Amino acid sequence: MTKAAVLGAGAWGTAISCVLAARMDVTLWARDAAQAATIGSTRRNARYLPGFELPSTVKVSGDLADATRGAQLLLAATPVAGLRELLQHLAGAAPLVWLCKGFEEGTGELPHQIAARALGDKARYGALSGPSFAEEVARGLPCALTLASRDSAFAREAAAMLHGGRMRVYYSADLVGVEIGGAVKNVMAIAAGISDGLGLGLNARAALITRGLAEIARLGTALGGQPETFMGLAGAGDLILTATGDLSRNRRVGLELARGRPLNDVVASLGHVAEGVHSAREAAKLAKARGVDMPVTEAVSAVLEGRVKPAAAVEMLLARESKMER
């Protein structure tokens, strides 16, 4: 039986541990030793995934060396902000797949860039992305994901290891495209939440999602991603889910901002990381540096930074000149 270590006991890490336990020897690592002990004894992650019981076969550990010992596959389930620190302790370890999506605040780097620096060129690694709310995955509901790596053989092998049950896993060699889709869709979900929070209707939401997908594709192709990736699970699929689903933390941020609630209060009340809050500024900076037109991203960034009110940002977008759709 394949031995896997899930590194990070947030909602997604806990959910995927539940699913993989049916066919793998799984250890779930929590950074906080007290949290690990509580999860291990109660078999529940009350903070991040309440209402679900971990299978008895899932081992829980607060010791990183112990959790990764003998593992054939590592699944990094930390937020992007915690990925660099984690990877510094994993050099020379087993092949790695990360589940986080977004840009690192400050550096603007995507997870694969962080991994390249921390693990070196010879390491085997990739990203697992696509439309997947942790709560639904934990409930055993069907989902389809994409595992991407520049090492196409590794992408195929890792996808085959994770594929099974009600979790269908495709593979791709377009790591950049998959990561851009996963990062920028969170920004668009904030935009969709603002639109819904202002009561702008379903037409406006559909327009935002569609133009948001165009922005994702423009930035992704400018960075070397493949156009077809953005019409797949890691592009359109993840965008549609995150921009419309009530379980979306990023959409919730937009809803609350539209209602006039301060960003700090919104983020504090979530209890989870909403990656779009950090990714908006980094995506806007990257787009500007690359000469990529991303007006929705720029508008969301302006709202998050407090430079523009949500309603004013909408008016700015509507006031743009008519142009050819592309």
Buried (B, 14 or more C-beta within 10 A) or exposed (E): EEBBBBBBBBBBBBBBBBBBBBBBBBBBBBBEEEBBBBBBEEBBBEBBBEEBEBEEEBBBBBEBEEBBBEBBBBBBBBBBBBBBEBBEEBEEBBBBBBBBBBBBBEEBBBBBBBBBEBBEEEBBBBBBBBBBBBBBBBBBEEBBBBBBBBBBEBBBBBBEBBBBEBBBBBBBBBBBBBBBBBBBBBBBBBBBBBBBBBEBEEEBBBBBBEBBBBBBBBBBBBBEBBEEBBBBBBBBBBBBBBBBBEEBBBBBBBBBBBEEBEBEEBBEEBEBBBBBBBBBBBBBBBBEEEEBBBBBBBBBBBBBEEEBBBBEBBEBBEEEEEEEEE
